[in-house]
Amino acid sequence: MQSTLTRRDVLALTAAVAAGHALPALAQPSKTLKLIVPFPAGGTADILPRLLADKVRAAYPAGVIVDNRSGAGGNIGAELVARSDPDGTTLLVSPPGPIAINHHLYKSLSFDPTKWVPVTVIATVPNVLNVRKEFPAKTVQEFIAYVKANPGKVSYASQGNGSTSHLTAAMFMQLTGTEMIHVPYKGTAPALVDLVGGQVDVFFDNIASSATFHNGGKTRILAVADEKRSPLLPQVPTFEESKVPGMVAVTFFSMVAPPGTPKEAVDYAYKAFSGALQDPDVQRKFAEQGATPAGWSPDKSGQFIRKESDKWGRVIKTAKVMVE
């Protein structure tokens, strides 16, 4: 029996060819795609999905919207997605909190992060060791020596209790046998303000927000917590190069679907967004955010998320971090 392609199918195929990857034409969604970002507008978590949304509109003719539903460490937006229809048109795009970390931090959640259906990891952004301008140490080893000589006197800022910056500092202290005082803030901006002003000594921030202050001479980044140097700050060594092996802490931004989402819907979204991540304009704009595009398959993304969850779970348990 001969099948007939509708005008919509032809348009979908044309868009797929133009994007350089084949989308399953007959699976094209008829509903608006909602990308739920569980954090406020303006930060890296919001900027990256908005850049991608502009590039996948041909694959979602009913439209693409980015909806910020912030609060409770990302749990409010995550709960909304977890309760959405599992048809591939409501996706969570988020840093690791509600995807891989929060179930280790909170006594109870209204959703089960282990049940997410991975679509792709869109990007990774390394964390950095950023110190106030006048801090006496100039290298990581000098920093470790200073902290050990002044136990409990060096203060480190974080984006909040249980945040990536808090856990990265906890990992650093566990690996180096150091002890610092935690000063939690409500987000990156106020933490950076006090680091620049000298009210706190250290901030394990993501490279995107700290690089500007480092380049402007207002703070100093001593090391990058990634396996290789960042193109954004190629002169700054990694922790491995600074003789702190195992100190790898990246903020990853992943896309997941509600529990029970069928493979066909997941594959459609994966192909649309992995294709968009190959766009030179997207790659350039991601690089401006210090983000390395990923676009991994659902299987690879799931393996990576589980590995990161296990790693941070161990850090949280050792540091005895808990959020009410």
KOLSE-160606 format. One record per residue: residue in one letter; x, y, z of N, C-alpha, C, O in turn. Coordinates in steps of 0.1 Angstrom, whole numbers, padded with zeros to 4 digits, always signed. Example, Ala and Ser with C-alpha at 12.3 -4.5 7.8 and 13.67 -1.06 7.14 Angstrom:
2
A+0132-0057+0078+0123-0045+0078+0132-0033+0078+0142-0033+0085 S+0128-0022+0071+0137-0011+0071+0129+0000+0079+0134+0011+0080 
This chain:
324
M+0008-0012+0000+0000+0000+0000+0009+0012+0000+0018+0014+0008 Q+0006+0022-0009+0014+0034-0010+0009+0044+0000-0003+0047+0001 S+0019+0050+0007+0016+0061+0017+0017+0074+0010+0024+0076+0000 T+0009+0084+0015+0009+0097+0010+0014+0107+0020+0010+0107+0032 L+0024+0115+0016+0030+0125+0025+0021+0137+0025+0017+0142+0014 T+0017+0142+0037+0010+0155+0037+0019+0167+0035+0032+0165+0035 R+0014+0179+0034+0022+0191+0032+0030+0193+0045+0042+0197+0044 R+0025+0190+0057+0032+0191+0069+0044+0182+0069+0055+0185+0074 D+0042+0169+0064+0053+0160+0064+0065+0165+0055+0076+0164+0058 V+0061+0171+0044+0071+0176+0034+0079+0187+0041+0091+0188+0039 L+0071+0196+0047+0078+0207+0054+0088+0202+0065+0099+0208+0066 A+0083+0192+0072+0092+0187+0083+0105+0180+0077+0116+0182+0082 L+0103+0173+0066+0115+0167+0060+0124+0178+0054+0136+0176+0055 T+0118+0188+0048+0127+0199+0043+0135+0205+0054+0146+0208+0052 A+0128+0208+0065+0135+0214+0077+0146+0205+0082+0156+0210+0086 A+0143+0192+0082+0153+0183+0087+0165+0183+0079+0177+0183+0083 V+0163+0182+0066+0174+0182+0056+0182+0195+0058+0195+0195+0058 A+0175+0206+0059+0182+0219+0060+0190+0220+0073+0201+0226+0073 A+0186+0213+0084+0193+0213+0096+0205+0203+0096+0213+0203+0105 G+0205+0195+0086+0216+0185+0085+0214+0173+0092+0224+0165+0094 H+0202+0169+0097+0199+0157+0104+0185+0153+0101+0176+0161+0099 A+0183+0140+0101+0169+0135+0097+0160+0134+0109+0163+0126+0119 L+0149+0141+0109+0139+0140+0119+0128+0131+0114+0125+0131+0102 P+0122+0122+0123+0111+0114+0118+0099+0122+0115+0092+0127+0124 A+0096+0124+0102+0086+0134+0098+0072+0131+0103+0065+0140+0107 L+0068+0118+0104+0055+0115+0108+0053+0117+0123+0042+0116+0128 A+0064+0119+0131+0063+0120+0145+0062+0135+0149+0062+0138+0161 Q+0061+0144+0140+0062+0158+0143+0050+0162+0152+0039+0160+0149 P+0054+0168+0164+0043+0172+0173+0034+0183+0168+0038+0191+0161 S+0021+0182+0173+0011+0192+0169+0010+0202+0180+0003+0212+0178 K+0016+0200+0192+0014+0209+0203+0027+0218+0205+0037+0214+0200 T+0025+0229+0211+0036+0238+0214+0046+0231+0224+0042+0224+0233 L+0059+0232+0220+0069+0227+0229+0072+0236+0240+0075+0248+0238 K+0071+0231+0253+0074+0239+0264+0087+0235+0271+0088+0223+0275 L+0097+0244+0271+0110+0241+0278+0109+0248+0292+0109+0260+0293 I+0108+0240+0302+0106+0245+0316+0120+0247+0322+0128+0237+0323 V+0124+0259+0325+0137+0262+0331+0133+0265+0346+0127+0275+0349 P+0138+0257+0356+0134+0259+0370+0142+0269+0377+0144+0268+0390 F+0148+0279+0370+0156+0290+0376+0152+0303+0370+0146+0303+0359 P+0155+0314+0376+0151+0327+0371+0157+0331+0357+0167+0325+0353 A+0151+0340+0350+0156+0344+0337+0169+0352+0339+0172+0358+0349 G+0178+0352+0329+0190+0360+0328+0203+0352+0331+0213+0357+0326 G+0202+0341+0338+0214+0333+0340+0218+0323+0329+0210+0322+0319 T+0229+0316+0330+0233+0306+0320+0222+0296+0318+0219+0292+0307 A+0215+0292+0329+0205+0281+0328+0193+0286+0319+0187+0277+0314 D+0191+0299+0318+0181+0304+0310+0185+0308+0296+0178+0306+0287 I+0197+0313+0295+0203+0317+0282+0204+0306+0272+0201+0307+0261 L+0210+0294+0277+0213+0283+0268+0200+0278+0261+0200+0276+0249 P+0190+0274+0269+0178+0269+0262+0171+0279+0253+0165+0276+0243 R+0172+0292+0256+0166+0302+0247+0174+0303+0234+0168+0305+0223 L+0187+0301+0234+0195+0301+0222+0190+0289+0213+0190+0290+0201 L+0188+0278+0220+0184+0266+0212+0170+0266+0207+0166+0262+0196 A+0161+0273+0215+0147+0274+0211+0145+0281+0198+0137+0277+0190 D+0154+0290+0195+0153+0298+0182+0157+0289+0170+0153+0292+0159 K+0164+0278+0173+0169+0270+0162+0161+0257+0159+0163+0251+0149 V+0151+0254+0168+0144+0242+0166+0129+0245+0162+0121+0235+0162 R+0126+0257+0159+0112+0260+0156+0106+0253+0144+0094+0251+0143 A+0115+0250+0134+0110+0243+0122+0106+0229+0126+0097+0223+0119 A+0111+0223+0136+0107+0210+0141+0095+0210+0149+0089+0199+0151 Y+0091+0222+0154+0079+0223+0163+0071+0234+0157+0071+0245+0163 P+0063+0232+0147+0055+0242+0140+0045+0249+0149+0040+0260+0146 A+0041+0243+0160+0031+0249+0169+0037+0259+0178+0030+0266+0186 G+0050+0260+0177+0058+0270+0186+0066+0264+0196+0065+0252+0200 V+0076+0271+0201+0085+0268+0212+0085+0279+0222+0088+0291+0218 I+0082+0276+0235+0083+0286+0245+0093+0282+0256+0093+0270+0259 V+0099+0291+0262+0108+0289+0274+0101+0295+0286+0098+0307+0286 D+0098+0287+0296+0090+0291+0307+0098+0289+0320+0102+0278+0324 N+0101+0300+0327+0108+0300+0339+0099+0298+0351+0090+0306+0354 R+0102+0287+0358+0094+0283+0370+0104+0281+0381+0107+0269+0384 S+0109+0291+0387+0119+0290+0397+0114+0288+0411+0102+0290+0414 G+0123+0283+0420+0120+0282+0434+0124+0268+0439+0124+0258+0432 A+0128+0268+0452+0131+0255+0459+0142+0247+0453+0141+0235+0451 G+0152+0254+0449+0164+0247+0443+0161+0241+0430+0168+0231+0426 G+0151+0246+0423+0147+0240+0410+0136+0229+0411+0131+0224+0401 N+0131+0226+0423+0121+0216+0425+0107+0220+0420+0100+0211+0416 I+0104+0233+0421+0091+0237+0416+0089+0234+0401+0079+0229+0397 G+0098+0239+0393+0097+0236+0379+0098+0222+0376+0091+0217+0367 A+0106+0214+0383+0108+0200+0381+0095+0193+0383+0091+0184+0376 E+0088+0196+0394+0075+0190+0398+0065+0192+0387+0057+0183+0383 L+0065+0204+0381+0055+0207+0370+0058+0198+0358+0048+0193+0353 V+0070+0196+0355+0074+0187+0343+0070+0173+0347+0065+0165+0338 A+0074+0168+0359+0071+0154+0363+0056+0151+0362+0053+0139+0359 R+0048+0161+0364+0033+0158+0363+0027+0161+0350+0015+0160+0348 S+0035+0165+0340+0030+0168+0327+0028+0156+0319+0033+0145+0322 D+0020+0157+0308+0017+0146+0299+0031+0141+0293+0038+0150+0288 P+0033+0128+0293+0046+0123+0288+0046+0122+0273+0047+0110+0268 D+0044+0133+0266+0042+0132+0251+0054+0139+0244+0054+0140+0232 G+0064+0143+0251+0076+0149+0245+0074+0164+0242+0083+0170+0236 T+0063+0170+0247+0062+0185+0244+0063+0193+0257+0062+0206+0256 T+0066+0187+0268+0070+0195+0280+0083+0189+0285+0083+0177+0290 L+0094+0196+0285+0107+0191+0288+0113+0200+0299+0111+0212+0299 L+0121+0194+0308+0129+0202+0318+0143+0204+0313+0149+0195+0309 V+0147+0217+0313+0161+0220+0309+0167+0227+0321+0163+0238+0325 S+0177+0221+0327+0181+0225+0340+0196+0221+0343+0201+0212+0337 P+0202+0229+0352+0215+0225+0358+0212+0212+0366+0200+0208+0367 P+0222+0206+0372+0220+0193+0378+0211+0192+0390+0206+0181+0393 G+0208+0203+0397+0200+0202+0410+0189+0193+0409+0189+0182+0416 P+0178+0196+0403+0166+0188+0403+0167+0175+0394+0157+0167+0394 I+0178+0174+0387+0179+0162+0378+0188+0151+0385+0186+0139+0383 A+0199+0156+0392+0209+0146+0397+0213+0148+0411+0220+0139+0417 I+0209+0159+0418+0215+0162+0431+0204+0163+0442+0207+0158+0453 N+0193+0169+0439+0184+0173+0450+0178+0161+0458+0175+0163+0470 H+0177+0149+0452+0172+0138+0460+0182+0133+0470+0179+0126+0479 H+0195+0138+0469+0205+0135+0480+0204+0146+0491+0209+0143+0502 L+0198+0157+0487+0199+0169+0496+0186+0170+0505+0187+0174+0516 Y+0175+0168+0498+0162+0170+0505+0156+0157+0511+0158+0146+0505 K+0150+0158+0523+0145+0147+0529+0134+0140+0521+0132+0128+0521 S+0126+0148+0514+0115+0143+0506+0113+0153+0494+0114+0165+0495 L+0109+0147+0483+0106+0154+0471+0092+0150+0465+0088+0138+0468 S+0085+0158+0458+0072+0155+0452+0074+0147+0439+0064+0144+0432 F+0086+0145+0435+0089+0138+0422+0101+0129+0425+0109+0132+0434 D+0104+0120+0416+0115+0111+0417+0125+0113+0406+0122+0110+0394 P+0136+0120+0409+0146+0123+0398+0152+0111+0391+0156+0113+0380 T+0151+0100+0397+0157+0088+0391+0147+0083+0380+0151+0074+0372 K+0135+0089+0379+0126+0084+0368+0126+0093+0356+0119+0090+0346 W+0134+0104+0356+0134+0112+0344+0139+0104+0332+0146+0094+0333 V+0134+0108+0320+0138+0101+0308+0148+0111+0301+0143+0121+0296 P+0161+0108+0301+0170+0117+0295+0168+0119+0280+0165+0110+0272 V+0169+0132+0276+0169+0135+0262+0183+0138+0257+0188+0131+0247 T+0190+0147+0263+0204+0150+0260+0210+0159+0270+0203+0166+0277 V+0223+0159+0271+0230+0170+0279+0234+0180+0268+0241+0177+0258 I+0229+0192+0271+0232+0203+0260+0245+0209+0262+0251+0213+0252 A+0251+0210+0274+0264+0217+0275+0269+0214+0289+0262+0211+0299 T+0282+0216+0291+0289+0216+0304+0296+0229+0306+0302+0235+0296 V+0296+0234+0318+0303+0246+0321+0312+0244+0334+0306+0240+0344 P+0325+0245+0333+0333+0242+0345+0332+0252+0356+0330+0264+0354 N+0334+0247+0368+0335+0256+0380+0349+0260+0381+0358+0254+0376 V+0352+0271+0388+0365+0277+0390+0367+0281+0405+0358+0283+0412 L+0380+0281+0409+0384+0286+0422+0387+0301+0420+0397+0305+0415 N+0378+0309+0425+0379+0324+0423+0381+0330+0437+0374+0327+0446 V+0392+0338+0439+0395+0344+0452+0394+0359+0450+0396+0365+0440 R+0392+0366+0462+0393+0381+0462+0406+0386+0457+0416+0379+0459 K+0406+0398+0452+0418+0403+0446+0430+0403+0455+0442+0401+0450 E+0428+0407+0468+0440+0408+0477+0443+0395+0484+0452+0396+0493 F+0437+0384+0480+0440+0372+0488+0455+0368+0486+0460+0369+0474 P+0462+0364+0496+0477+0363+0495+0482+0352+0486+0493+0353+0481 A+0474+0341+0484+0478+0330+0476+0477+0333+0461+0467+0339+0457 K+0487+0329+0453+0487+0332+0439+0485+0319+0431+0481+0320+0419 T+0486+0307+0437+0485+0294+0430+0476+0286+0439+0474+0289+0451 V+0472+0274+0434+0463+0265+0441+0471+0259+0453+0466+0258+0464 Q+0483+0256+0451+0491+0250+0462+0494+0260+0473+0494+0257+0485 E+0496+0273+0469+0498+0283+0479+0484+0285+0487+0484+0288+0499 F+0473+0284+0479+0460+0285+0486+0458+0274+0496+0454+0277+0507 I+0461+0262+0492+0459+0251+0502+0468+0253+0514+0463+0251+0525 A+0480+0257+0512+0489+0259+0523+0484+0270+0532+0485+0269+0545 Y+0479+0281+0527+0473+0292+0535+0461+0287+0543+0460+0290+0555 V+0452+0280+0536+0440+0275+0543+0444+0266+0555+0438+0266+0566 K+0454+0257+0552+0458+0248+0563+0465+0255+0574+0464+0251+0586 A+0471+0266+0571+0478+0274+0582+0468+0282+0589+0471+0287+0600 N+0456+0284+0583+0445+0292+0590+0432+0285+0590+0422+0289+0584 P+0431+0274+0597+0419+0265+0596+0407+0273+0602+0408+0279+0613 G+0396+0272+0595+0384+0278+0599+0383+0293+0598+0374+0299+0603 K+0393+0299+0592+0394+0314+0591+0391+0319+0577+0387+0330+0575 V+0393+0311+0567+0391+0315+0553+0376+0312+0550+0371+0301+0552 S+0369+0322+0544+0355+0321+0542+0352+0319+0527+0359+0324+0518 Y+0342+0310+0524+0339+0308+0510+0324+0310+0508+0316+0306+0516 A+0321+0317+0497+0307+0321+0494+0301+0309+0486+0309+0301+0480 S+0288+0308+0486+0281+0299+0477+0268+0305+0472+0264+0315+0477 Q+0262+0299+0462+0249+0304+0457+0238+0300+0466+0226+0304+0464 G+0241+0293+0477+0231+0288+0486+0234+0274+0491+0242+0267+0485 N+0228+0271+0502+0230+0258+0508+0226+0246+0499+0215+0246+0494 G+0236+0237+0496+0233+0227+0487+0235+0230+0472+0233+0221+0463 S+0239+0242+0469+0241+0246+0455+0254+0240+0449+0262+0234+0457 T+0256+0241+0436+0268+0235+0430+0280+0241+0436+0290+0234+0438 S+0280+0254+0438+0292+0261+0444+0295+0256+0458+0307+0254+0462 H+0285+0254+0466+0286+0248+0479+0293+0234+0479+0302+0231+0486 L+0287+0226+0470+0292+0212+0469+0306+0211+0463+0314+0202+0467 T+0309+0220+0454+0322+0220+0448+0333+0224+0459+0343+0218+0459 A+0329+0233+0467+0338+0237+0478+0340+0225+0488+0351+0223+0493 A+0329+0218+0491+0329+0206+0499+0338+0196+0494+0346+0190+0501 M+0337+0193+0481+0346+0184+0474+0361+0188+0475+0369+0180+0478 F+0363+0201+0473+0377+0206+0474+0383+0203+0488+0394+0199+0489 M+0375+0206+0498+0380+0205+0512+0382+0190+0515+0391+0186+0522 Q+0373+0181+0510+0375+0167+0512+0388+0161+0505+0395+0153+0511 L+0391+0167+0493+0402+0162+0486+0416+0167+0491+0426+0161+0490 T+0415+0179+0497+0427+0186+0502+0429+0186+0517+0440+0190+0522 G+0419+0181+0524+0420+0181+0539+0421+0195+0545+0427+0197+0555 T+0413+0204+0539+0412+0218+0544+0399+0220+0550+0390+0212+0549 E+0398+0232+0557+0386+0236+0564+0383+0251+0562+0392+0259+0565 M+0372+0254+0557+0368+0268+0554+0354+0271+0560+0347+0261+0563 I+0351+0283+0561+0338+0287+0567+0328+0290+0555+0331+0298+0546 H+0316+0284+0556+0306+0286+0545+0298+0298+0548+0292+0300+0558 V+0297+0306+0537+0288+0318+0538+0278+0317+0526+0282+0321+0515 P+0266+0312+0528+0257+0310+0517+0250+0323+0513+0246+0331+0522 Y+0248+0325+0500+0240+0337+0495+0228+0332+0487+0226+0320+0486 K+0220+0341+0483+0208+0338+0475+0212+0340+0460+0207+0350+0454 G+0220+0332+0455+0224+0333+0441+0238+0337+0438+0245+0341+0448 T+0242+0338+0426+0255+0341+0421+0258+0356+0423+0269+0359+0428 A+0249+0364+0419+0252+0379+0419+0256+0384+0432+0267+0391+0433 P+0249+0382+0443+0253+0388+0456+0266+0381+0461+0274+0388+0468 A+0268+0369+0458+0281+0362+0462+0293+0369+0455+0303+0372+0461 L+0291+0372+0442+0302+0379+0435+0304+0393+0440+0316+0397+0441 V+0294+0400+0443+0295+0413+0449+0303+0414+0461+0312+0422+0463 D+0301+0404+0470+0309+0404+0482+0323+0399+0480+0332+0402+0488 L+0325+0390+0470+0339+0386+0467+0347+0397+0462+0358+0399+0466 V+0341+0405+0453+0348+0417+0447+0350+0427+0458+0361+0433+0458 G+0341+0428+0468+0342+0438+0478+0351+0433+0490+0354+0441+0499 G+0355+0420+0489+0364+0415+0500+0358+0410+0512+0364+0408+0522 Q+0344+0409+0512+0337+0405+0524+0339+0390+0526+0338+0385+0537 V+0341+0382+0515+0344+0368+0515+0357+0366+0508+0361+0374+0499 D+0363+0354+0510+0377+0351+0505+0376+0344+0491+0384+0346+0482 V+0366+0334+0490+0367+0325+0480+0352+0322+0474+0343+0324+0482 F+0351+0319+0461+0339+0315+0456+0341+0305+0445+0348+0308+0435 F+0336+0293+0446+0337+0282+0436+0326+0284+0426+0316+0277+0427 D+0327+0294+0417+0317+0298+0408+0318+0291+0395+0329+0285+0392 N+0308+0292+0386+0310+0287+0373+0317+0298+0365+0317+0310+0368 I+0325+0293+0355+0334+0302+0348+0327+0313+0340+0333+0324+0338 A+0315+0311+0336+0308+0321+0328+0306+0334+0335+0308+0344+0330 S+0302+0333+0348+0299+0345+0356+0312+0351+0362+0312+0363+0365 S+0322+0343+0364+0334+0348+0371+0345+0353+0362+0353+0361+0366 A+0345+0349+0349+0356+0353+0340+0357+0368+0338+0368+0373+0337 T+0345+0375+0337+0346+0389+0335+0353+0396+0347+0361+0405+0344 F+0350+0392+0359+0357+0398+0370+0372+0395+0371+0380+0403+0375 H+0375+0383+0367+0389+0379+0366+0397+0387+0356+0407+0393+0358 N+0391+0388+0344+0397+0396+0333+0398+0411+0336+0406+0418+0331 G+0388+0416+0344+0388+0430+0348+0397+0433+0360+0398+0444+0365 G+0404+0422+0365+0413+0425+0377+0406+0427+0390+0412+0431+0400 K+0393+0423+0391+0386+0425+0403+0386+0413+0412+0384+0414+0424 T+0389+0401+0406+0391+0389+0414+0402+0381+0407+0407+0385+0396 R+0406+0370+0412+0416+0361+0406+0412+0347+0406+0409+0341+0416 I+0411+0341+0394+0408+0327+0392+0421+0319+0393+0430+0321+0384 L+0422+0309+0402+0434+0302+0404+0434+0289+0396+0445+0284+0392 A+0422+0283+0394+0422+0270+0387+0408+0267+0381+0398+0272+0386 V+0407+0259+0371+0395+0254+0365+0392+0240+0368+0401+0231+0367 A+0380+0237+0373+0377+0223+0377+0372+0215+0366+0360+0210+0366 D+0380+0213+0356+0376+0204+0344+0388+0196+0340+0399+0198+0346 E+0386+0187+0331+0397+0178+0327+0407+0185+0318+0419+0181+0317 K+0403+0196+0312+0412+0204+0304+0409+0219+0306+0399+0222+0311 R+0418+0227+0301+0417+0241+0303+0405+0247+0295+0401+0241+0285 S+0400+0257+0299+0388+0263+0292+0393+0273+0282+0402+0281+0284 P+0387+0272+0270+0390+0282+0259+0387+0297+0264+0393+0306+0258 L+0378+0298+0273+0375+0311+0278+0386+0318+0286+0388+0330+0286 L+0394+0309+0293+0405+0314+0301+0417+0304+0299+0421+0297+0308 P+0423+0304+0287+0433+0293+0284+0446+0295+0293+0453+0285+0293 Q+0448+0306+0299+0460+0308+0307+0458+0302+0321+0468+0301+0328 V+0446+0299+0325+0444+0294+0339+0445+0278+0339+0438+0272+0331 P+0453+0273+0348+0455+0258+0348+0443+0251+0354+0434+0257+0360 T+0442+0238+0351+0432+0229+0357+0437+0225+0371+0449+0228+0375 F+0428+0220+0379+0433+0215+0393+0442+0203+0391+0452+0201+0399 E+0440+0195+0381+0450+0184+0378+0464+0189+0376+0473+0184+0382 E+0465+0200+0368+0478+0206+0366+0483+0212+0379+0495+0214+0380 S+0474+0216+0388+0478+0222+0400+0480+0212+0411+0480+0216+0423 K+0481+0199+0408+0484+0188+0417+0472+0186+0427+0475+0183+0439 V+0460+0187+0422+0448+0183+0430+0440+0173+0421+0430+0177+0415 P+0445+0161+0420+0438+0151+0411+0424+0148+0416+0421+0148+0428 G+0415+0146+0406+0401+0143+0410+0392+0155+0412+0380+0153+0414 M+0398+0167+0411+0390+0179+0414+0383+0183+0401+0388+0193+0394 V+0373+0176+0397+0365+0179+0385+0351+0182+0389+0344+0173+0394 A+0346+0194+0386+0333+0198+0390+0327+0207+0379+0331+0219+0378 V+0319+0202+0371+0313+0209+0360+0298+0211+0363+0291+0201+0368 T+0292+0222+0359+0278+0224+0359+0273+0219+0346+0277+0225+0336 F+0265+0209+0346+0260+0204+0333+0245+0208+0331+0238+0208+0341 F+0242+0211+0319+0228+0215+0316+0222+0205+0307+0226+0203+0296 S+0212+0198+0313+0206+0187+0306+0191+0189+0303+0185+0197+0309 M+0186+0181+0294+0172+0181+0290+0166+0167+0293+0171+0157+0288 V+0155+0167+0301+0149+0155+0304+0134+0156+0302+0128+0167+0302 A+0128+0144+0300+0113+0143+0298+0107+0137+0310+0113+0130+0318 P+0093+0139+0311+0086+0132+0322+0087+0117+0322+0089+0111+0311 P+0086+0111+0333+0086+0096+0334+0075+0090+0324+0064+0096+0323 G+0079+0080+0317+0069+0074+0308+0069+0079+0294+0061+0074+0286 T+0077+0089+0291+0077+0095+0278+0083+0084+0268+0093+0078+0270 P+0075+0081+0257+0080+0071+0248+0092+0074+0240+0096+0086+0238 K+0099+0064+0236+0112+0065+0229+0111+0074+0217+0120+0082+0214 E+0100+0072+0209+0099+0080+0197+0099+0095+0199+0105+0102+0192 A+0092+0099+0210+0091+0113+0213+0105+0118+0218+0109+0130+0215 V+0112+0110+0226+0125+0114+0231+0135+0115+0219+0142+0125+0219 D+0134+0105+0210+0143+0106+0199+0141+0118+0190+0150+0124+0185 Y+0128+0121+0188+0125+0133+0180+0131+0146+0186+0138+0154+0179 A+0130+0148+0199+0135+0159+0206+0150+0159+0206+0157+0169+0203 Y+0156+0147+0208+0171+0146+0208+0176+0150+0194+0186+0158+0194 K+0170+0145+0183+0176+0148+0170+0174+0163+0167+0183+0169+0161 A+0163+0169+0171+0161+0183+0169+0172+0192+0176+0178+0201+0170 F+0174+0189+0189+0183+0197+0197+0198+0194+0194+0206+0203+0195 S+0201+0181+0192+0215+0178+0189+0219+0184+0175+0230+0189+0174 G+0209+0185+0166+0212+0192+0153+0214+0207+0156+0223+0213+0150 A+0206+0213+0164+0207+0227+0167+0221+0230+0174+0226+0241+0171 L+0226+0221+0182+0239+0223+0188+0250+0223+0179+0261+0227+0182 Q+0248+0218+0167+0259+0218+0157+0259+0231+0149+0269+0234+0141 D+0250+0240+0151+0249+0253+0144+0261+0262+0148+0263+0264+0160 P+0269+0267+0139+0280+0275+0143+0276+0287+0151+0284+0291+0160 D+0265+0293+0149+0260+0305+0157+0258+0301+0171+0261+0308+0180 V+0251+0289+0173+0249+0284+0186+0262+0281+0194+0264+0285+0205 Q+0271+0275+0187+0284+0271+0193+0292+0284+0197+0298+0284+0207 R+0291+0294+0189+0298+0307+0192+0292+0313+0204+0299+0317+0213 K+0279+0313+0205+0272+0320+0216+0273+0311+0229+0274+0317+0240 F+0274+0298+0228+0276+0290+0239+0290+0293+0245+0292+0294+0257 A+0300+0294+0236+0314+0297+0240+0315+0310+0247+0323+0311+0257 E+0307+0320+0244+0307+0332+0251+0302+0331+0265+0305+0339+0274 Q+0294+0320+0268+0290+0317+0281+0299+0307+0289+0296+0303+0300 G+0310+0304+0282+0320+0294+0288+0314+0280+0287+0319+0271+0295 A+0304+0278+0279+0298+0265+0278+0303+0256+0266+0305+0262+0255 T+0306+0244+0269+0310+0235+0258+0298+0227+0254+0292+0219+0261 P+0293+0228+0241+0281+0221+0236+0284+0206+0237+0295+0201+0235 A+0273+0199+0240+0274+0184+0241+0266+0177+0231+0271+0173+0221 G+0252+0177+0233+0244+0170+0223+0245+0155+0223+0243+0149+0213 W+0247+0150+0235+0249+0135+0236+0236+0128+0234+0225+0133+0236 S+0237+0115+0231+0225+0107+0229+0218+0105+0242+0224+0107+0253 P+0205+0100+0242+0198+0098+0255+0205+0088+0264+0206+0089+0276 D+0211+0077+0257+0218+0067+0265+0230+0073+0272+0232+0071+0284 K+0239+0080+0264+0251+0085+0270+0248+0096+0280+0254+0097+0291 S+0237+0104+0278+0233+0114+0287+0229+0108+0301+0232+0112+0311 G+0221+0097+0300+0216+0090+0312+0228+0084+0320+0228+0085+0332 Q+0238+0079+0313+0249+0073+0320+0257+0084+0327+0261+0083+0338 F+0259+0096+0320+0266+0107+0326+0258+0112+0338+0265+0115+0348 I+0245+0114+0337+0237+0119+0348+0238+0110+0360+0240+0115+0371 R+0237+0097+0358+0238+0088+0369+0252+0088+0376+0253+0088+0388 K+0262+0089+0368+0276+0090+0373+0278+0103+0381+0283+0103+0392 E+0273+0114+0376+0274+0127+0384+0265+0126+0397+0270+0131+0407 S+0254+0120+0396+0245+0119+0408+0252+0111+0419+0252+0115+0430 D+0259+0100+0415+0266+0092+0424+0277+0100+0431+0280+0099+0443 K+0285+0107+0422+0296+0115+0427+0292+0125+0437+0297+0126+0448 W+0282+0133+0434+0277+0144+0443+0270+0138+0455+0270+0144+0466 G+0264+0126+0453+0258+0120+0465+0268+0116+0476+0266+0118+0488 R+0280+0112+0471+0291+0108+0481+0296+0121+0487+0299+0121+0499 V+0297+0132+0480+0302+0145+0486+0292+0149+0496+0296+0154+0507 I+0279+0149+0493+0269+0153+0502+0269+0145+0515+0267+0151+0526 K+0270+0132+0513+0269+0123+0525+0281+0126+0534+0280+0126+0546 T+0293+0127+0528+0305+0130+0536+0305+0143+0543+0309+0144+0554 A+0300+0153+0536+0299+0167+0542+0287+0169+0551+0285+0179+0557 K+0278+0159+0550+0265+0159+0558+0257+0172+0555+0252+0179+0564 V+0256+0174+0542+0248+0186+0538+0233+0181+0537+0230+0171+0532 M+0224+0190+0542+0210+0187+0542+0202+0200+0540+0205+0210+0546 V+0192+0199+0531+0183+0211+0529+0169+0207+0534+0164+0197+0530 E+0163+0216+0542+0149+0213+0546+0139+0217+0535+0127+0215+0537 
